[in-house]
């Protein structure tokens, strides 16, 4: 088996050519990164044509809804809270500041002024003395006096549409809801608001907070790239320092760094060059790729470092290392690659892209390791390598580095206490399985920031004061059946008969019926029938005297009702149902407030009756509702109504404000609504669907979790097959899966036990775990078999295993685990998660490999080596 | 009123006769006054059926149909309006009554038949939507000429172009508006509204003008929301002037019992 050394001859003979080739390709691909297009929108976790997303966007358009930046102004010092002239002046100044705010480079990114919810841009309906009602801007100008401020507060507090949304119930906060055309404008809006707020005199105790999902998501995107630029190089540096400690030769350890950098540049270049956007997921590629890219080279260097002293010939040493490591390296790369490639099976486009490109990067790193490392070694002079390697006498003395001594101890320990180790592993596994059952699936983009981040802080403060800064839209739609012509005719006749006895001029009834009967023909369509009937009856009305005229009006109203039959959201029973549904929402504890057309109708009705609270209810007929609504449309902003209902009154939007954006809470609300709709059937057939960013998040989370599970199981099977093929033995294949299974069980068990939410980064890490954990097992088992065939007994082999091969694994564990500790200092939680995970994965799979595998082999040696002996002898 | 009609005809001849000569431009106050009277005070009273189509930015259309009665107490002065709704059918019989005053806020009443309620509506702010359309109350009844200062910005072959700046800018949403007034009929043909940042955001146009009983009369008009999209088109039908409406019709008690002329 000299595949390795044969393959690297080209590098040994033409090291400079190989290096040049690598540099050229890297430069070309590196140039492609220039045309990077950043996409920080988690909404893109769902594909463009995903039904939920299509619906969400259609509803945004139909109800003229926007993504919203929430600006909160809080004053806890003034006795009247924010309702004092100074604070309200600030409110006005900020409102004017965001008014018409747009991106100078792209006017399509702007604030949607018409939908701005601010005291200066909302209309309120109020009593204006002498039994008059008035539509008035809540705050046309900031008041000069305290009385003026109190008047504004009272007016806002009296308006259920504003209370809890625009003003907090405790009067200590005002919320300005700034609608934007594009989510990626949110960061700019926040930044410019903060600059503006800097200029305000806050000595009166005003505090300003800016949050909302679009802000969190967009800001995360921006900070993420900063983080990438800081964390990745820091991790690089840490790995470099650790390798320097292990291998001492700067010249030597530069090569794995080169491989990591080249792999990352080429992968990112290809990613961007092929027209992919740089998404939150793909921005993590460097972080994932770097540890994997250096692993193989560390194995080679470790081998080279230990073996170089044997012959002091770099060519022979590298050939030897390649022969030893070619198969394990190929297979570790294939398996890691397969683990990530399996992400292509998830239904989430950015995750697919992420998986495919990491898989590509891993294979590229493998290729570079095979060809560049030998070339690099050949370009070093023998002199430069002099004095490297572990002196033989030290090795024989049983002394050496701490790692070497510890590993030697471990070899004896695992051999003697194999059964104990395996039993302990089993117990740990059982506990881990319990932990896994405790896993809570949850995510919230705002919580991607640490607790002390201004966005988290704003989120906490504003959700304490208001109904909630997280928005979801519950869309109710009439699903009533269309009537056939026959049904229509019968319906009209019934209605005409209903009128008998009520009309001032009873003779109109037979006349109306007669004209209806005359118009019914076999082939007449419903629309034609209604049109002709309308024409006929109107003609008769025109000729009628006063009493008859009224009677004909009543008859004509029937046709009006027929046309309006689909307008279910003018029906009092339906509005009342919406009301009870809204009350039910409040019982969830998550929903702080909801607004619907019912609230509008009730408020207008109340104000029409002198503001009497007894009239805060839905009136009892369709025309009464319609007349409340048309009265409402005499305001400055009549179209505000159509955020809550479509002009055809067939769809209504319950605008829900939630105090938390946790997916688990949104899920609870969705469940609760489902249960309510089932146990309380609406008076007409209504379908209900959800829209809004908070809802979209649970949809992609759901896809992510099930998708990840599927892809994980898929790659588990692929890796098992690869292992069986590599070792040409199902039992060796199965054993290879043990450390990885234990690692994954433990990692997820711990997540469940400590109550860390299973979120986006945690889900993605499962594939990394698989890829990394199998590496060590492959190296260990492959080398075990090689060593065994040399020594002939496992007892002898295990000692050797804990020399060079053990050191390579241990070095890898330490380099990567410690190398990623800079991530722990990141201000973004997902990065910390990745850092902690990488360290735990490395530690656990390292321990798993070095403890469990030798113990297992010890116990099963007779079975495992029987076949091997047969082959070899 | 006949005098007015004769005057108009004479003026027409006058304009035709002298069109080859450099025509002397009337003073801005005179133009404004004649326009106000031409647009809002034709005849002593009048009646029209109005079909209104409100189209929002998404192209969704809604209809309103109502009859409007007008009675002038004095030409260019106090006026009464009675608006009686026919469609949508669920607001049939709903009625609006407006007493337009020159020196003080108008009086407005609304009758909501389904609630059997007559309600006074405060009219301190006339720039609110008229029943959800893009027309404001002020577009229906006319903006008081004394509320703006006027200046002629251009005189073209067809139009006097007049810029109007509000004397009390805090009360209105516009910074100024410019009106194109037909030199022959003195009908305002187009008005463009500019907001505080100088953007044109609203446009009112007379799309069709016909002569009815000798009065140039707008029979189709349109308001467009240039900032956000959407428009309202009003068509005026069955227009009659000088029908001798009883002034008593324009009182609160007639809201519940609409006069025959309103139906």
Interface residues (C-beta under 8 A of the other chain):
Chain A: X61 X62 X64 X100 X113 X114 X123 X128 X130 X131 X132 X133 X134 X135 X136 X140 X141 X546 X549 X553 X556 X557 X559 X560 X561 X563 X564 X570 X605 X608 X609 X619 X621 X622 X623 X624 X625 X626 X627 X628 X630 X631 X633 X634 X635 X636 X637 X638 X639 X641 X642 X646 X647 X648
Chain B: X56 X57 X58 X60 X62 X87 X88 X89 X90 X91 X92 X93 X94 X110 X112 X113 X114 X115 X117 X119 X120 X121 X122 X124 X125 X127 X128 X129 X130 X131 X132 X133 X137 X170 X173 X197 X227 X228 X230 X260 X263
